[in-house]
Amino acid sequence: MGRREDWRKVLESEVERWSELPYDQLASALQDVQVYEVEFESKRYQVEVQLLENTGRYLHVMVAVDDGSLPESILPLTHSFIREADAE
């Protein structure tokens, strides 16, 4: 399995984790960019989660994953998702 395929598994897991958060909790957690490491199959990966848009109606969130290796990590795998505000 290639390096980027490993990244994809980590990306899918992190997108699932973040996209399950309620709107208010997600907005609060992403007031600042979140950068951290996770371990998957005995390897370490760098994750960045960033709020791209906060319109009051929805949050647009980007998740990026790489393993810190150069030059591959110059272009991490990314995915973005929309979390709509809870109906009041």
One Martini backbone bead per residue (centre of mass of N, CA, C, O) as a GRO file, in nm:
protein
   88
    1MET     BB    1   0.098   0.035   0.021
    2GLY     BB    2   0.071   0.359  -0.005
    3ARG     BB    3   0.113   0.654   0.145
    4ARG     BB    4  -0.159   0.795   0.053
    5GLU     BB    5  -0.343   0.565   0.148
    6ASP     BB    6  -0.282   0.608   0.446
    7TRP     BB    7  -0.377   0.897   0.462
    8ARG     BB    8  -0.673   0.839   0.384
    9LYS     BB    9  -0.751   0.684   0.640
   10VAL     BB   10  -0.696   0.917   0.832
   11LEU     BB   11  -0.878   1.126   0.702
   12GLU     BB   12  -1.146   0.976   0.731
   13SER     BB   13  -1.138   0.959   1.040
   14GLU     BB   14  -1.118   1.269   1.099
   15VAL     BB   15  -1.370   1.359   0.950
   16GLU     BB   16  -1.566   1.193   1.114
   17ARG     BB   17  -1.504   1.310   1.390
   18TRP     BB   18  -1.563   1.616   1.323
   19SER     BB   19  -1.854   1.583   1.177
   20GLU     BB   20  -2.000   1.481   1.457
   21LEU     BB   21  -2.005   1.749   1.563
   22PRO     BB   22  -2.153   1.994   1.690
   23TYR     BB   23  -2.174   2.308   1.593
   24ASP     BB   24  -2.083   2.455   1.858
   25GLN     BB   25  -1.835   2.276   1.913
   26LEU     BB   26  -1.691   2.327   1.645
   27ALA     BB   27  -1.668   2.635   1.664
   28SER     BB   28  -1.505   2.636   1.928
   29ALA     BB   29  -1.262   2.446   1.839
   30LEU     BB   30  -1.215   2.653   1.564
   31GLN     BB   31  -1.092   2.933   1.649
   32ASP     BB   32  -0.845   2.756   1.602
   33VAL     BB   33  -0.609   2.594   1.472
   34GLN     BB   34  -0.568   2.242   1.438
   35VAL     BB   35  -0.266   2.074   1.557
   36TYR     BB   36  -0.175   1.724   1.513
   37GLU     BB   37  -0.114   1.390   1.623
   38VAL     BB   38  -0.129   1.056   1.489
   39GLU     BB   39  -0.183   0.705   1.522
   40PHE     BB   40  -0.121   0.455   1.252
   41GLU     BB   41   0.009   0.168   1.226
   42SER     BB   42   0.282   0.284   1.375
   43LYS     BB   43   0.221   0.574   1.262
   44ARG     BB   44   0.277   0.917   1.198
   45TYR     BB   45   0.044   1.198   1.184
   46GLN     BB   46  -0.057   1.496   1.037
   47VAL     BB   47  -0.301   1.735   1.159
   48GLU     BB   48  -0.538   1.968   1.005
   49VAL     BB   49  -0.781   2.204   1.139
   50GLN     BB   50  -1.007   2.429   0.956
   51LEU     BB   51  -1.176   2.726   0.938
   52LEU     BB   52  -1.315   2.874   0.650
   53GLU     BB   53  -1.629   2.910   0.743
   54ASN     BB   54  -1.864   3.156   0.909
   55THR     BB   55  -2.211   3.237   0.855
   56GLY     BB   56  -2.428   3.113   1.080
   57ARG     BB   57  -2.539   2.863   0.898
   58TYR     BB   58  -2.233   2.764   0.851
   59LEU     BB   59  -1.961   2.532   0.835
   60HIS     BB   60  -1.629   2.533   0.693
   61VAL     BB   61  -1.421   2.242   0.680
   62MET     BB   62  -1.072   2.152   0.709
   63VAL     BB   63  -0.880   1.853   0.632
   64ALA     BB   64  -0.535   1.753   0.698
   65VAL     BB   65  -0.287   1.506   0.568
   66ASP     BB   66   0.036   1.382   0.687
   67ASP     BB   67   0.393   1.260   0.748
   68GLY     BB   68   0.639   1.484   0.700
   69SER     BB   69   0.738   1.421   0.425
   70LEU     BB   70   0.981   1.486   0.182
   71PRO     BB   71   0.784   1.628  -0.064
   72GLU     BB   72   0.487   1.516  -0.013
   73SER     BB   73   0.385   1.725   0.227
   74ILE     BB   74   0.328   1.977   0.051
   75LEU     BB   75   0.073   1.779  -0.042
   76PRO     BB   76  -0.184   1.723   0.117
   77LEU     BB   77  -0.452   1.571   0.227
   78THR     BB   78  -0.794   1.672   0.156
   79HIS     BB   79  -1.099   1.786   0.332
   80SER     BB   80  -1.436   1.902   0.310
   81PHE     BB   81  -1.703   2.045   0.519
   82ILE     BB   82  -2.049   2.079   0.618
   83ARG     BB   83  -2.200   2.256   0.899
   84GLU     BB   84  -2.501   2.299   1.006
   85ALA     BB   85  -2.708   2.468   1.174
   86ASP     BB   86  -2.908   2.449   1.421
   87ALA     BB   87  -3.227   2.433   1.475
   88GLU     BB   88  -3.438   2.665   1.660
   0.00000   0.00000   0.00000
